[in-house]
Amino acid sequence: MSYVRWYAAWAVVIALLIALPVLAVLTHGNGAAADSANPFAPPSATPTPTPTPEPSPSTATTPAPNLTDVPLCANVWQAGRMLSTTYDGCQSKGVVVKPKKEKCLVTYQDGWWARPGQKVQETKGGKVTGDKRYAIALDHC
């Protein structure tokens, strides 16, 4: 192969290396993806995405808890029973009663209290605020 042919072949390769990126920019505009069926077609107008409205808090629904998974309050709040460390409420008359927490203690109907993982205590006098054992336990939280 003569040197003229060799230089001519390299000239063609260099011209293609320069021309291909230029053609890509010209056919695709700013580099955005063009029609995938025809790579030389001009870019189509990109539609402006319309935001989907998020539901407002008043219209958002939360699934009702499966009451079969929620223990009965009468079964949980018995003096001497252990309160689960994962206690997240109980059910009474088909309604879920969320736990009322003060520091590390959980109370129920102001007459029962316990620290999760420990025994349920019944208040003396009917209210946790008047129960000395509750006050001592609360101080130790």
C-alpha positions in Angstrom: 0.0 0.0 0.0 1.4 3.3 -0.9 1.8 6.2 1.4 -0.8 8.3 -0.5 -3.4 5.6 0.0 -2.4 5.3 3.7 -2.8 9.0 4.3 -6.0 9.1 2.4 -7.5 6.3 4.5 -6.5 8.1 7.7 -7.9 11.4 6.4 -11.3 9.7 5.9 -11.2 8.2 9.4 -10.4 11.6 11.0 -13.1 13.3 8.9 -15.7 10.8 10.1 -14.6 11.2 13.7 -15.1 14.9 13.4 -18.3 14.7 11.3 -20.2 12.2 13.4 -20.4 14.4 16.6 -21.2 17.4 14.5 -24.1 15.5 12.8 -25.3 14.2 16.2 -25.5 17.7 17.6 -27.2 19.1 14.5 -29.8 16.3 14.4 -30.5 16.1 18.1 -30.3 19.8 19.0 -28.8 20.1 22.5 -28.2 16.4 22.9 -31.7 15.5 24.0 -33.0 12.1 22.9 -34.7 12.3 19.5 -37.3 9.9 18.0 -35.9 6.4 18.6 -37.4 5.1 15.4 -35.4 7.6 13.2 -32.1 8.8 14.7 -31.9 11.5 12.1 -35.4 12.9 12.7 -35.5 16.4 14.4 -36.3 16.3 18.1 -40.0 16.3 18.9 -41.4 18.9 21.3 -41.2 17.6 24.8 -44.6 17.9 26.5 -44.5 19.8 29.8 -45.4 17.3 32.6 -48.5 18.2 34.5 -48.1 17.8 38.2 -50.4 15.3 39.8 -52.2 16.9 42.8 -51.4 15.3 46.1 -54.4 14.5 48.3 -55.1 17.0 51.0 -55.0 15.8 54.6 -58.8 16.0 54.8 -59.2 13.7 51.8 -56.3 11.3 52.5 -57.5 8.0 53.8 -55.7 5.8 56.2 -56.6 2.1 56.4 -58.5 1.1 59.4 -56.5 -1.3 61.6 -57.4 -4.9 61.5 -59.1 -5.3 64.9 -58.1 -9.0 65.0 -54.5 -7.8 65.5 -55.4 -5.4 68.3 -55.8 -6.9 71.8 -58.8 -6.3 73.9 -58.2 -3.7 76.6 -59.8 -5.9 79.2 -57.2 -8.6 78.4 -54.2 -6.2 78.5 -55.0 -4.0 81.5 -55.2 -6.6 84.3 -53.2 -6.1 87.5 -50.1 -8.3 87.4 -50.1 -9.0 83.6 -47.0 -8.0 81.7 -47.4 -5.0 79.3 -45.9 -5.8 75.9 -42.8 -3.9 75.0 -44.4 -3.3 71.6 -47.7 -2.1 73.1 -49.4 0.2 70.6 -53.0 0.3 71.9 -55.9 -1.9 72.5 -59.5 -2.1 71.5 -62.7 -1.5 73.5 -66.1 -1.8 72.0 -64.7 -2.0 68.5 -62.7 1.2 68.8 -58.9 1.3 69.0 -57.7 3.1 72.1 -54.2 4.6 71.5 -51.8 4.5 74.4 -51.5 7.5 76.7 -47.8 7.9 77.6 -46.1 10.0 80.2 -42.3 9.7 80.2 -41.7 5.9 80.2 -45.1 4.9 81.6 -48.3 4.1 79.8 -51.7 4.7 81.4 -55.2 3.4 80.6 -58.4 5.1 81.7 -56.5 6.9 84.5 -56.8 3.8 86.6 -54.1 1.5 85.2 -50.5 2.1 84.5 -47.4 0.1 83.5 -43.9 0.5 82.0 -43.7 -1.6 78.8 -42.1 -4.9 79.6 -43.3 -4.8 83.2 -46.4 -5.7 85.2 -49.6 -3.7 84.9 -50.5 -1.8 88.1 -54.0 -0.7 89.2 -54.0 2.7 90.9 -55.0 3.2 94.5 -57.7 5.7 94.7 -58.8 5.5 91.1 -56.4 8.1 89.5 -52.8 7.8 88.6 -52.1 11.3 89.8 -52.9 10.3 93.4 -51.0 7.0 93.3 -47.7 7.1 95.2 -46.4 4.1 93.4 -47.1 5.8 90.0 -45.3 8.9 91.2 -42.2 6.9 92.3 -42.2 5.0 89.0 -42.5 8.2 87.0 -39.6 9.7 88.9 -37.5 6.7 88.0 -38.1 7.0 84.2 
